[in-house]
Each structure stands twice: as C-alpha cells, then as structure tokens.
C-alpha cells in the first residue's frame, strides 16, 4: 500500500485443491509505523505487547460466498494480491466482467 502499510493474509488452507470447504481466509491491513525490533527477543512473555495491530481489510470467504461461489470452490491457498482498475471480461464476476 505504501512504505509502512501492508496487506497480509491469514488462511486455513482449506478449499479447492484438498476436497474441503474454505472457512477462514481474511486479508488484514498492518502498519509498521510503530513496529518494534524483536529479532533479539526470545520467550513469549518478553514479546507480550510488541505485536502489531491489524485491521480487517477483506473477509475473502464471506465476499465470495455472498457472490455465489461455494466454499469448496474457493482455492485452499491465497498466495498473492494484485490491484488495478476494473476490466471488462464479458459476464460479471464481482467487479470483474467476464467476456
């Protein structure tokens, strides 16, 4: 998004590709502005309070199922994101029109 804000995914590895239904695939926004150096810290108790906060950007499973895609047809792994202007490709799928 910029030099300090990023989108990260959290997922369940369930869905198309392993014969199961996707249940948890969410994209979160994080901001590194107040991030703390933790590479030399060990132990869970020493890391308390140092985690970045995150804000839900998109619940992928909810967005796709609300648009008629079945949980078992959602890919098990989401590995990347790309953004750009909407393109016409015939029949509409979400904001993309399929030709």
Buried (B, 14 or more C-beta within 10 A) or exposed (E): EEEEEEBEBEBBBBBBEEEBBBEEBBBBBBBEEEEEEEEEEEEEEEEEEEEBEBEEBBBBBEBBBEEEBEBBEBBBBBEEEEEEEEEEEEEEEEEEEEE
